[in-house]
Structures are given as C-alpha cells and as structure tokens.
Amino acid sequence: MKDGIYAVYKGKEYEVGIKNDGSYTLRSYNIHEVSDGFIPYRGIFVNNVQKVDLEDIYDIKTYAEYQGYKFRVIKEDKNKLLLHSLINDYRINEKLGLDMVDKGLYQKWVNKGLITNLYEEKRPWPLQS
C-alpha cells in the first residue's frame, strides 16, 4: 500500500521527502542501494538529490470501495485495511459501522475480503525550485 510522495530516480521509484533547501531525500529499505549513493540513516538508506536528478515526482494515495462507497486506506495489517471515510453524512458512516475518531472523522478496520475494489490514485506533485 502506497501513501505519500514518490519520485523516480535512475529508473526506480522511491519514497521522497522535500527538504527546506529545495533538495529531495530519497528513502530506500534496500541495502544494495548503497552502491548507488544511498547512505545508512536510522535503519533505512537515504540519498539527497536535486530536482534536476529526478525523472518524475508524484503523490500516491490508496483507496478502497466498501459497501458501494469510496474510502481512503490509511493503514494495512495482515488481512485488514483501516478505512478513512470520505463521506460527509454521519448517518451513512454510522450505518456502515464506522467509529468516530474525532469530530467528523470516521474510520473502520475492514477485512480485505469485503473490499470490492482496491486501487491507487497518482497525481503530479509540483516540483519546487
């Protein structure tokens, strides 16, 4: 499950963070990336690059259809997904058994077998100078 900003660097996709100075920090969990300029940092491997080094940058969010409604998937645990409601009607949320976790925010853990469609939406991320 993907959720966040990703970039393509040398033909590979990485999670990315944008630093205040306009550079980008690529994150990898693969020790073999050390040969491509990544350095160990707190259990992962990072590489700071500039905008010109990136082939593409975009935002990915994962969504699920459950009981005919679209939900954002915010967490995955074995056979379950934590769904975050995009529905503005509290009555529907309550009817579907979602828990209100904050004012107007509803979530529910759902077995993956009950999901009718699981998909990602990818949107361009504006490159900063």
C-alpha positions in Angstrom: 0.0 0.0 0.0 1.4 3.4 -1.0 0.6 6.7 0.6 2.7 9.8 0.1 5.1 11.4 -2.2 7.2 9.3 -4.6 9.9 10.1 -7.1 11.6 8.2 -10.0 15.4 8.4 -9.8 17.6 6.5 -12.3 14.5 4.5 -13.4 13.5 3.3 -9.9 10.6 4.6 -7.7 11.4 5.8 -4.1 9.6 7.4 -1.3 10.7 11.0 -1.1 10.8 13.9 1.3 11.2 17.5 0.3 13.7 19.5 2.4 13.5 23.2 3.2 16.5 23.9 1.0 14.7 22.6 -2.1 16.6 19.3 -2.3 14.9 15.9 -2.1 15.6 13.0 0.2 15.0 9.6 -1.4 14.3 6.7 1.0 15.1 3.1 0.4 14.9 -0.1 2.5 17.3 -2.0 0.3 21.0 -2.2 1.4 22.1 -2.7 -2.2 21.2 0.9 -2.9 24.4 1.9 -1.1 26.2 1.3 -4.3 24.0 4.0 -5.9 24.9 6.7 -3.5 22.5 5.9 -0.6 23.8 6.1 2.9 22.5 4.3 6.1 20.3 6.5 8.3 18.2 5.2 11.2 17.5 1.8 9.8 16.9 2.9 6.2 19.0 4.2 3.3 18.8 7.8 2.1 20.1 9.8 -0.8 19.8 13.6 -1.1 19.4 14.7 -4.7 18.4 17.8 -6.6 15.3 18.4 -8.7 17.2 18.0 -11.9 18.2 14.5 -10.9 14.5 13.3 -10.7 12.7 11.9 -13.7 9.3 12.3 -12.1 7.6 13.1 -8.8 4.0 12.4 -7.7 1.7 11.8 -4.9 0.0 8.4 -4.4 -3.0 7.6 -2.3 -4.7 4.2 -1.9 -8.4 3.9 -2.0 -11.0 1.1 -1.5 -14.6 0.6 -2.3 -16.6 -0.8 0.5 -20.4 -1.3 0.5 -20.6 0.9 -2.6 -18.6 3.9 -1.1 -15.1 5.2 -1.7 -12.8 5.3 1.3 -9.1 6.3 1.8 -6.9 3.4 3.0 -4.6 4.7 5.7 -3.2 1.5 7.2 -2.8 -2.2 6.4 -2.4 -5.0 8.9 -2.3 -8.6 7.5 -5.9 -9.3 6.2 -7.3 -5.9 7.2 -7.4 -2.3 6.0 -8.1 0.8 8.0 -10.5 2.8 6.0 -11.0 6.6 6.5 -14.4 7.9 5.4 -14.7 10.4 2.7 -18.5 10.5 3.2 -19.8 13.7 4.7 -23.1 12.2 6.0 -22.6 10.9 9.6 -25.7 8.7 9.2 -24.1 6.7 6.4 -20.9 6.4 8.4 -22.8 5.1 11.4 -24.9 2.8 9.3 -21.7 1.2 7.9 -20.3 0.7 11.4 -17.5 3.3 11.3 -16.2 4.7 14.5 -16.0 8.5 15.0 -12.3 9.0 16.0 -12.5 12.8 16.1 -15.2 15.4 15.3 -16.4 14.5 11.8 -13.7 11.8 11.2 -14.8 8.2 10.8 -12.7 5.1 10.5 -13.1 1.3 10.5 -10.9 -1.8 10.2 -12.3 -4.0 7.4 -11.3 -7.5 6.2 -9.8 -7.3 2.8 -12.2 -9.8 1.5 -15.0 -7.3 2.0 -13.4 -4.7 -0.3 -14.8 -4.7 -3.8 -12.0 -2.6 -5.3 -8.6 -1.6 -4.1 -6.7 1.0 -6.2 -4.1 3.8 -6.2 -4.6 7.3 -7.5 -1.4 9.0 -8.7 -1.3 12.8 -9.0 1.5 15.0 -10.2 3.4 16.8 -7.5 4.6 20.3 -8.3 8.4 20.4 -8.4 9.8 23.1 -6.3 12.7 25.3 -7.5 
